[in-house]
């Protein structure tokens, strides 16, 4: 899948707190620390499954340090730690230690606190345009199939993104108007793919766009960046790039020759 940014050749397509510890006078139980090798006690004859007082206390202390006291369930310990560390209640279900605020969001259970600004018709147009930029192919689904319209709507609706919202709304309205004036249809979604591309190709690259279409070209540049971000940050999008993430590799042979050639470099330049 090819990618086209604002500096590329013209194209519409983008290829835990704990309870008190047990008293030290209490006899240690053999199941306080299962799996720990028994040690002789000073007060009793050693046995195969006995645990020394010192060993038991070490285990209790270690559990307390980890926030898992024997008298607490893991859920209770996590709840206590969450309240002590963050002061927030109730406990978020996905991440016991994440408060989930605007400044420090719980990224395992994200919540969008603002209202979406785009209308249903605008979201429909976003989906059509996103698929002009990244259509489905043999490697991956289309941009709209991976949630790009919802991503764009969320992004331009956020506080501080008012200029983006104005530009996107204006650009979408222009696409509909251009479709009506040139081809006599109700709007851009009613065009076939070839005619959609014909309109988009005029505004795909700002430096070469006609003077009266510079603003539309800036809209398209912004929209293309949002589409690419929304698409290639999904699991399917990363698979499309061949991105494997932060995983150990047995070896690294360096960049592929075709990448070096495109950059005008050779293997000697990297040593």
C-alpha positions as a LaTeX table, in Angstrom:
\begin{tabular}{lrrr}
\hline
Residue & $x$ (\AA) & $y$ (\AA) & $z$ (\AA) \\
\hline
Unk1 & 0.00 & 0.00 & 0.00 \\
Unk2 & 1.54 & 3.23 & $-1.07$ \\
Unk3 & 1.81 & 6.30 & 1.17 \\
Unk4 & 1.64 & 9.93 & 0.10 \\
Unk5 & 2.35 & 12.83 & 2.45 \\
Unk6 & 2.26 & 16.55 & 1.84 \\
Unk7 & 5.79 & 16.51 & 0.44 \\
Unk8 & 5.30 & 13.61 & $-1.94$ \\
Unk9 & 4.28 & 13.43 & $-5.56$ \\
Unk10 & 0.65 & 14.34 & $-6.28$ \\
Unk11 & $-1.77$ & 11.53 & $-5.62$ \\
Unk12 & $-5.05$ & 11.17 & $-3.76$ \\
Unk13 & $-4.21$ & 7.66 & $-2.54$ \\
Unk14 & $-1.94$ & 6.83 & 0.33 \\
Unk15 & $-0.59$ & 3.52 & $-0.69$ \\
Unk16 & $-1.46$ & $-2.52$ & 46.76 \\
Unk17 & $-1.99$ & $-1.10$ & 51.63 \\
Unk18 & $-1.93$ & $-4.09$ & 53.83 \\
Unk19 & $-3.59$ & $-5.20$ & 57.17 \\
Unk20 & $-1.51$ & $-5.84$ & 60.26 \\
Unk21 & 0.88 & $-8.78$ & 59.98 \\
Unk22 & 0.31 & $-11.81$ & 62.25 \\
Unk23 & 1.91 & $-11.65$ & 65.68 \\
Unk24 & 5.41 & $-13.01$ & 65.92 \\
Unk25 & 4.26 & $-15.18$ & 68.87 \\
Unk26 & 1.89 & $-17.15$ & 66.72 \\
Unk27 & 3.11 & $-20.48$ & 65.45 \\
Unk28 & 3.86 & $-20.38$ & 61.78 \\
Unk29 & 1.73 & $-22.48$ & 59.53 \\
Unk30 & 3.24 & $-24.84$ & 57.04 \\
Unk31 & 1.09 & $-23.33$ & 54.31 \\
Unk32 & 2.07 & $-19.72$ & 54.90 \\
Unk33 & 4.67 & $-19.97$ & 52.21 \\
Unk34 & 4.07 & $-23.05$ & 50.06 \\
Unk35 & 7.03 & $-24.16$ & 48.06 \\
Unk36 & 9.70 & $-22.64$ & 50.35 \\
Unk37 & 12.25 & $-25.11$ & 51.67 \\
Unk38 & 11.71 & $-25.95$ & 55.35 \\
Unk39 & 14.27 & $-24.72$ & 57.89 \\
Unk40 & 14.80 & $-26.09$ & 61.45 \\
Unk41 & 12.97 & $-24.19$ & 64.22 \\
Unk42 & 14.73 & $-23.24$ & 67.44 \\
Unk43 & 11.67 & $-24.33$ & 69.48 \\
Unk44 & 10.79 & $-27.63$ & 67.85 \\
Unk45 & 12.38 & $-30.58$ & 66.21 \\
Unk46 & 12.69 & $-30.12$ & 62.48 \\
Unk47 & 10.24 & $-31.88$ & 60.22 \\
Unk48 & 10.07 & $-32.34$ & 56.49 \\
Unk49 & 7.26 & $-29.80$ & 55.99 \\
Unk50 & 7.92 & $-27.30$ & 58.78 \\
Unk51 & 8.73 & $-23.63$ & 58.11 \\
Unk52 & 10.93 & $-21.68$ & 60.54 \\
Unk53 & 9.59 & $-18.57$ & 62.27 \\
Unk54 & 12.27 & $-16.46$ & 60.58 \\
Unk55 & 11.40 & $-17.80$ & 57.15 \\
Unk56 & 7.70 & $-17.21$ & 57.70 \\
Unk57 & 8.30 & $-13.62$ & 58.81 \\
Unk58 & 10.44 & $-13.02$ & 55.75 \\
Unk59 & 7.64 & $-14.27$ & 53.54 \\
Unk60 & 5.06 & $-12.09$ & 55.31 \\
Unk61 & 7.29 & $-9.05$ & 55.02 \\
Unk62 & 7.83 & $-9.70$ & 51.34 \\
Unk63 & 4.10 & $-10.06$ & 50.75 \\
Unk64 & 3.45 & $-6.80$ & 52.59 \\
Unk65 & 6.02 & $-5.01$ & 50.47 \\
Unk66 & 4.28 & $-6.27$ & 47.35 \\
Unk67 & 0.90 & $-5.18$ & 48.67 \\
Unk68 & $-0.56$ & $-8.66$ & 48.94 \\
Unk69 & $-1.18$ & $-9.33$ & 52.62 \\
Unk70 & $-2.32$ & $-12.85$ & 53.58 \\
Unk71 & $-5.54$ & $-11.39$ & 55.02 \\
Unk72 & $-6.44$ & $-9.56$ & 51.80 \\
Unk73 & $-7.65$ & $-10.85$ & 48.50 \\
Unk74 & $-5.77$ & $-9.52$ & 45.46 \\
Unk75 & $-8.80$ & $-7.39$ & 44.56 \\
Unk76 & $-8.95$ & $-5.83$ & 48.05 \\
Unk77 & $-5.23$ & $-5.11$ & 47.98 \\
Unk78 & $-5.45$ & $-3.52$ & 44.55 \\
Unk79 & $-8.43$ & $-1.41$ & 45.66 \\
Unk80 & $-6.55$ & $-0.22$ & 48.76 \\
Unk81 & $-3.46$ & 0.62 & 46.76 \\
Unk82 & $-5.47$ & 2.46 & 44.14 \\
Unk83 & $-7.19$ & 4.63 & 46.76 \\
Unk84 & $-3.91$ & 5.32 & 48.57 \\
Unk85 & $-2.00$ & 6.22 & 45.42 \\
Unk86 & $-4.60$ & 8.12 & 43.44 \\
Unk87 & $-7.35$ & 9.15 & 45.83 \\
Unk88 & $-9.89$ & 8.21 & 43.17 \\
Unk89 & $-12.89$ & 5.98 & 43.67 \\
Unk90 & $-14.36$ & 3.82 & 42.28 \\
Unk91 & $-11.60$ & 1.61 & 40.97 \\
Unk92 & $-11.44$ & 1.51 & 37.17 \\
Unk93 & $-12.18$ & $-2.05$ & 36.08 \\
Unk94 & $-9.37$ & $-2.40$ & 33.57 \\
Unk95 & $-6.34$ & $-1.04$ & 35.38 \\
Unk96 & $-6.37$ & $-1.07$ & 39.22 \\
Unk97 & $-3.65$ & 1.56 & 39.51 \\
Unk98 & $-4.84$ & 3.98 & 36.82 \\
Unk99 & $-7.00$ & 6.86 & 38.02 \\
Unk100 & $-8.36$ & 7.62 & 34.60 \\
Unk101 & $-8.35$ & 11.41 & 34.49 \\
Unk102 & $-8.05$ & 13.74 & 31.52 \\
Unk103 & $-4.45$ & 14.48 & 32.50 \\
Unk104 & $-3.64$ & 10.81 & 33.19 \\
Unk105 & $-6.12$ & 8.67 & 31.24 \\
Unk106 & $-6.66$ & 4.96 & 31.67 \\
Unk107 & $-5.53$ & 3.86 & 28.23 \\
Unk108 & $-6.71$ & 0.28 & 28.80 \\
Unk109 & $-10.31$ & 1.51 & 29.06 \\
Unk110 & $-10.35$ & 4.82 & 27.21 \\
Unk111 & $-13.34$ & 7.11 & 27.51 \\
Unk112 & $-13.98$ & 10.11 & 25.26 \\
Unk113 & $-15.56$ & 12.81 & 27.44 \\
Unk114 & $-16.52$ & 15.23 & 24.67 \\
Unk115 & $-19.45$ & 15.25 & 22.27 \\
Unk116 & $-18.89$ & 14.36 & 18.64 \\
Unk117 & $-19.26$ & 17.36 & 16.35 \\
Unk118 & $-19.69$ & 15.88 & 12.88 \\
Unk119 & $-23.16$ & 15.03 & 11.62 \\
Unk120 & $-24.11$ & 11.58 & 10.34 \\
Unk121 & $-23.92$ & 12.85 & 6.77 \\
Unk122 & $-20.47$ & 14.33 & 7.37 \\
Unk123 & $-19.26$ & 11.05 & 8.90 \\
Unk124 & $-20.58$ & 9.24 & 5.82 \\
Unk125 & $-18.59$ & 11.57 & 3.61 \\
Unk126 & $-15.51$ & 11.09 & 5.81 \\
Unk127 & $-15.81$ & 7.34 & 5.26 \\
Unk128 & $-16.01$ & 7.72 & 1.49 \\
Unk129 & $-13.04$ & 10.07 & 1.30 \\
Unk130 & $-10.96$ & 7.92 & 3.67 \\
Unk131 & $-11.51$ & 4.96 & 1.35 \\
Unk132 & $-10.36$ & 7.01 & $-1.63$ \\
Unk133 & $-7.11$ & 7.58 & 0.25 \\
Unk134 & $-6.70$ & 4.04 & 1.63 \\
Unk135 & $-8.91$ & 1.56 & $-0.21$ \\
Unk136 & $-9.12$ & $-2.11$ & 0.59 \\
Unk137 & $-6.63$ & $-4.36$ & $-1.12$ \\
Unk138 & $-5.24$ & $-7.88$ & $-0.85$ \\
Unk139 & $-3.20$ & $-6.92$ & 2.24 \\
Unk140 & $-5.70$ & $-5.07$ & 4.43 \\
Unk141 & $-9.25$ & $-3.69$ & 4.74 \\
Unk142 & $-10.15$ & $-0.13$ & 3.79 \\
Unk143 & $-9.70$ & 2.84 & 6.10 \\
Unk144 & $-13.42$ & 3.07 & 6.89 \\
Unk145 & $-13.54$ & $-0.63$ & 7.82 \\
Unk146 & $-10.89$ & 0.00 & 10.50 \\
Unk147 & $-12.71$ & 2.87 & 12.22 \\
Unk148 & $-11.06$ & 5.88 & 10.61 \\
Unk149 & $-14.34$ & 7.89 & 10.40 \\
Unk150 & $-14.84$ & 7.57 & 14.17 \\
Unk151 & $-11.21$ & 8.55 & 14.74 \\
Unk152 & $-11.52$ & 11.65 & 12.56 \\
Unk153 & $-14.77$ & 12.67 & 14.27 \\
Unk154 & $-13.22$ & 12.23 & 17.73 \\
Unk155 & $-10.11$ & 14.17 & 16.76 \\
Unk156 & $-11.77$ & 17.23 & 15.22 \\
Unk157 & $-14.40$ & 17.34 & 18.01 \\
Unk158 & $-11.82$ & 17.64 & 20.80 \\
Unk159 & $-11.31$ & 20.92 & 22.65 \\
Unk160 & $-8.47$ & 22.86 & 21.06 \\
Unk161 & $-9.06$ & 21.39 & 17.62 \\
Unk162 & $-11.58$ & 23.99 & 16.49 \\
Unk163 & $-9.46$ & 25.07 & 13.52 \\
Unk164 & $-9.24$ & 21.45 & 12.37 \\
Unk165 & $-13.01$ & 21.10 & 12.66 \\
Unk166 & $-13.60$ & 24.23 & 10.57 \\
Unk167 & $-11.14$ & 23.11 & 7.90 \\
Unk168 & $-12.56$ & 19.57 & 7.72 \\
Unk169 & $-16.16$ & 20.75 & 7.59 \\
Unk170 & $-15.36$ & 23.27 & 4.90 \\
Unk171 & $-13.44$ & 20.72 & 2.87 \\
Unk172 & $-16.23$ & 18.17 & 3.06 \\
Unk173 & $-18.78$ & 20.77 & 1.96 \\
Unk174 & $-16.54$ & 21.73 & $-0.97$ \\
Unk175 & $-16.30$ & 18.11 & $-2.11$ \\
Unk176 & $-20.10$ & 17.88 & $-2.26$ \\
Unk177 & $-20.34$ & 21.17 & $-4.14$ \\
Unk178 & $-17.67$ & 20.15 & $-6.63$ \\
Unk179 & $-19.50$ & 16.87 & $-7.26$ \\
Unk180 & $-22.77$ & 18.70 & $-7.92$ \\
Unk181 & $-21.26$ & 21.36 & $-10.18$ \\
Unk182 & $-19.11$ & 19.05 & $-12.26$ \\
Unk183 & $-21.15$ & 15.91 & $-12.51$ \\
Unk184 & $-24.71$ & 16.85 & $-11.54$ \\
Unk185 & $-25.01$ & 14.40 & $-8.66$ \\
Unk186 & $-26.34$ & 15.03 & $-5.15$ \\
Unk187 & $-22.93$ & 14.84 & $-3.52$ \\
Unk188 & $-19.44$ & 13.35 & $-3.46$ \\
Unk189 & $-20.51$ & 9.89 & $-2.13$ \\
Unk190 & $-22.70$ & 9.43 & $-5.22$ \\
Unk191 & $-19.73$ & 9.56 & $-7.58$ \\
Unk192 & $-17.92$ & 6.52 & $-8.85$ \\
Unk193 & $-14.32$ & 5.97 & $-7.77$ \\
Unk194 & $-12.77$ & 7.46 & $-10.90$ \\
Unk195 & $-14.65$ & 10.75 & $-10.58$ \\
Unk196 & $-13.89$ & 10.96 & $-6.83$ \\
Unk197 & $-10.21$ & 10.65 & $-7.68$ \\
Unk198 & $-10.50$ & 13.23 & $-10.40$ \\
Unk199 & $-11.66$ & 15.79 & $-7.83$ \\
Unk200 & $-9.18$ & 14.71 & $-5.16$ \\
Unk201 & $-6.20$ & 14.72 & $-7.49$ \\
Unk202 & $-6.57$ & 18.47 & $-7.95$ \\
Unk203 & $-6.08$ & 19.10 & $-4.23$ \\
Unk204 & $-3.81$ & 16.17 & $-3.34$ \\
Unk205 & $-0.60$ & 18.23 & $-3.35$ \\
Unk206 & $-0.73$ & 21.84 & $-2.21$ \\
Unk207 & 2.32 & 23.17 & $-4.13$ \\
Unk208 & 0.80 & 22.13 & $-7.44$ \\
Unk209 & $-2.84$ & 22.91 & $-6.60$ \\
Unk210 & $-4.43$ & 25.84 & $-8.43$ \\
Unk211 & $-4.34$ & 29.12 & $-6.52$ \\
Unk212 & $-8.08$ & 29.10 & $-5.83$ \\
Unk213 & $-7.81$ & 25.56 & $-4.36$ \\
Unk214 & $-4.94$ & 26.09 & $-1.88$ \\
Unk215 & $-7.27$ & 25.99 & 1.15 \\
Unk216 & $-8.89$ & 22.82 & $-0.16$ \\
Unk217 & $-5.43$ & 21.31 & $-0.60$ \\
Unk218 & $-4.60$ & 22.13 & 3.03 \\
Unk219 & $-7.83$ & 20.38 & 4.02 \\
Unk220 & $-6.86$ & 17.33 & 2.02 \\
Unk221 & $-3.36$ & 17.27 & 3.52 \\
Unk222 & $-4.81$ & 17.35 & 7.05 \\
Unk223 & $-7.41$ & 14.73 & 6.20 \\
Unk224 & $-4.83$ & 12.43 & 4.60 \\
Unk225 & $-2.65$ & 12.65 & 7.75 \\
Unk226 & $-5.62$ & 11.82 & 10.00 \\
Unk227 & $-6.60$ & 8.91 & 7.77 \\
Unk228 & $-3.07$ & 7.51 & 7.76 \\
Unk229 & $-2.79$ & 7.89 & 11.55 \\
Unk230 & $-6.15$ & 6.27 & 12.20 \\
Unk231 & $-5.43$ & 3.41 & 9.82 \\
Unk232 & $-1.81$ & 2.53 & 10.62 \\
Unk233 & $-2.26$ & 2.62 & 14.40 \\
Unk234 & $-4.69$ & $-0.30$ & 14.23 \\
Unk235 & $-3.56$ & $-3.92$ & 14.48 \\
Unk236 & $-4.43$ & $-4.52$ & 10.84 \\
Unk237 & $-2.70$ & $-1.34$ & 9.76 \\
Unk238 & 0.52 & $-2.26$ & 11.57 \\
Unk239 & 0.37 & $-5.69$ & 9.94 \\
Unk240 & 0.02 & $-3.94$ & 6.59 \\
Unk241 & 3.27 & $-2.09$ & 7.31 \\
Unk242 & 4.99 & $-5.26$ & 8.47 \\
Unk243 & 5.57 & $-3.64$ & 11.88 \\
Unk244 & 6.38 & $-6.30$ & 14.48 \\
Unk245 & 6.64 & $-4.04$ & 17.53 \\
Unk246 & 9.01 & $-4.25$ & 20.46 \\
Unk247 & 10.02 & $-7.89$ & 20.22 \\
Unk248 & 13.45 & $-9.53$ & 20.62 \\
Unk249 & 15.24 & $-10.48$ & 17.43 \\
Unk250 & 17.99 & $-13.09$ & 17.13 \\
Unk251 & 19.90 & $-10.75$ & 14.84 \\
Unk252 & 19.57 & $-7.50$ & 12.92 \\
Unk253 & 20.94 & $-7.34$ & 9.41 \\
Unk254 & 20.36 & $-3.63$ & 8.97 \\
Unk255 & 17.96 & $-1.77$ & 6.68 \\
Unk256 & 16.86 & $-3.50$ & 3.48 \\
Unk257 & 18.94 & $-2.61$ & 0.39 \\
Unk258 & 15.96 & $-0.97$ & $-1.33$ \\
Unk259 & 15.54 & 1.43 & 1.63 \\
Unk260 & 19.22 & 2.36 & 1.53 \\
Unk261 & 19.04 & 2.89 & $-2.20$ \\
Unk262 & 16.03 & 5.16 & $-1.86$ \\
Unk263 & 17.93 & 7.24 & 0.74 \\
Unk264 & 21.07 & 7.34 & $-1.38$ \\
Unk265 & 23.07 & 5.40 & 1.21 \\
Unk266 & 25.17 & 2.28 & 1.21 \\
Unk267 & 26.12 & $-0.20$ & 3.91 \\
Unk268 & 29.43 & 1.59 & 4.44 \\
Unk269 & 27.57 & 4.78 & 5.38 \\
Unk270 & 26.08 & 3.01 & 8.40 \\
Unk271 & 29.32 & 1.76 & 9.93 \\
\hline
\end{tabular}
